[in-house]
Amino acid sequence: MKPIVSIIMGSTSDLPVMEKAAAFLNDMQVPFEMNALSAHRTPEAVEAFAKGAASRGIRVIIAAAGMAAHLPGVIAASTTVPVIGVPIKSTLEGMDALLAIVQMPPGIPVATVGINAAQNAGILAVQMLALSDADLAIRFAAFKESLKRKIEKANEELKTVSYEYKV
């Protein structure tokens, strides 16, 4: 099995957040890899990873970073593979990371999800991949249907909640 999604984080301290992306990819049966690479501490390794990603069969990269949050942008600058950035809440409630990831210069886009929203990054990666994978599209559609059923069930349960003035 060869990975088609790469989850990259600046430090293993990001793992508790990034596990949500990994779990979703795993549930959707999408082969993935996980690595810790730092744009500041291992810049040569980041560049080598990014330049070699497409030739290794990687089709989407999910990159997480906190604070200065350069990792997703540095990767996007050196690859043609789509990059999804996950800002990690560390300092300034994660706003510094969010702004660093989302404010990329023209020509170097990074799709960006919410602060600590690694599951959404996994979902977005699957949506991208499902465009050219019919079996994955079916699994993804079933996931979306399960979200709908969950809300419908919650709405039915709310009908049993009673208050004096609830009609």
Number of C-alpha atoms within 10 A of each C-alpha: 6 11 15 19 25 23 24 28 27 25 14 13 11 20 19 10 21 26 16 18 23 25 14 19 20 13 12 19 12 19 15 18 14 17 14 17 23 20 21 14 10 12 15 13 13 23 19 13 18 21 18 14 22 17 9 12 14 20 19 25 29 28 33 33 29 28 19 17 27 21 26 31 23 21 28 25 20 17 19 15 19 20 26 28 34 35 32 28 21 16 12 10 13 21 18 18 25 25 15 21 29 20 13 17 10 6 8 17 19 25 17 24 20 17 20 23 20 29 21 18 30 29 17 19 25 23 16 15 18 17 10 10 12 11 11 18 18 13 16 18 14 12 15 11 11 12 11 12 12 10 11 12 10 11 11 10 10 10 10 8 8 9 7 5 5 7 6
